[in-house]
Amino acid sequence: MGNGAKAQQKRDRAGDKGPKEAKSQLKSNVSAQSVKCKTCFQTFQSTTARKLLVEHASNKHSKTFEDCFNPEDGAVKK
């Protein structure tokens, strides 16, 4: 019996374990999209910095933060 037979025996014993299931974070990312622009309804993750939301409001809509988002939106209020 050579090393090839040992490797095959090991594969046979471990065969019932099967391949591991892939874990995707896409569903959790979609559920985290809790901040929504009032003007264009674009969603952002709840951890998005307020600075990014201010930039969105001014660049996309030429409006202020308060016109596009709720005052409590944005993870960091800067």
C-alpha positions as CSV (number, residue, x, y, z in Angstrom):
1,M,0.0,0.0,0.0
2,G,1.5,3.3,-1.0
3,N,0.9,6.8,0.1
4,G,-1.9,7.2,-2.5
5,A,-4.0,4.6,-0.7
6,K,-3.6,6.4,2.6
7,A,-4.7,9.7,1.1
8,Q,-7.7,8.0,-0.4
9,Q,-8.6,6.4,2.9
10,K,-8.4,9.8,4.6
11,R,-10.6,11.4,1.9
12,D,-13.2,8.5,2.4
13,R,-13.3,9.0,6.1
14,A,-13.7,12.8,5.8
15,G,-16.2,12.5,2.9
16,D,-19.3,12.6,5.1
17,K,-18.3,16.0,6.4
18,G,-18.8,17.5,3.0
19,P,-17.8,21.0,1.8
20,K,-18.4,23.9,4.1
21,E,-21.3,26.2,3.4
22,A,-20.3,29.6,2.1
23,K,-21.1,32.5,4.4
24,S,-22.3,35.7,2.8
25,Q,-22.7,39.0,4.5
26,L,-25.0,40.4,1.7
27,K,-28.2,39.8,3.7
28,S,-26.9,41.5,6.8
29,N,-25.6,44.5,4.7
30,V,-29.1,44.9,3.1
31,S,-30.8,44.9,6.5
32,A,-28.3,47.5,7.8
33,Q,-29.4,50.0,5.1
34,S,-31.5,52.0,7.5
35,V,-30.7,55.6,6.6
36,K,-32.7,56.9,3.6
37,C,-32.5,60.2,1.7
38,K,-35.9,61.9,1.7
39,T,-35.3,63.3,-1.8
40,C,-34.0,60.4,-3.9
41,F,-34.7,57.5,-1.4
42,Q,-31.1,56.3,-1.7
43,T,-30.3,54.1,1.3
44,F,-27.2,54.2,3.4
45,Q,-25.9,51.9,6.2
46,S,-26.7,53.0,9.7
47,T,-22.9,53.3,10.4
48,T,-22.4,55.9,7.7
49,A,-20.7,59.0,8.9
50,R,-22.8,62.2,9.0
51,K,-20.1,63.9,6.9
52,L,-20.9,61.5,4.0
53,L,-24.6,62.2,4.3
54,V,-23.9,66.0,4.3
55,E,-21.9,65.6,1.1
56,H,-24.6,63.6,-0.5
57,A,-27.2,66.2,0.3
58,S,-25.1,69.1,-1.0
59,N,-23.6,67.4,-4.1
60,K,-26.6,65.5,-5.4
61,H,-29.5,67.8,-4.4
62,S,-27.9,71.2,-3.5
63,K,-29.8,71.0,-0.2
64,T,-28.8,70.9,3.5
65,F,-28.5,67.8,5.6
66,E,-31.8,68.6,7.4
67,D,-33.7,68.8,4.1
68,C,-32.6,65.3,3.0
69,F,-32.2,63.3,6.3
70,N,-33.6,63.1,9.8
71,P,-31.6,64.9,12.5
72,E,-30.6,61.7,14.3
73,D,-29.2,60.0,11.1
74,G,-25.5,59.5,10.8
75,A,-23.1,57.6,13.1
76,V,-20.8,60.5,13.7
77,K,-22.3,64.0,14.1
78,K,-19.5,66.2,12.8
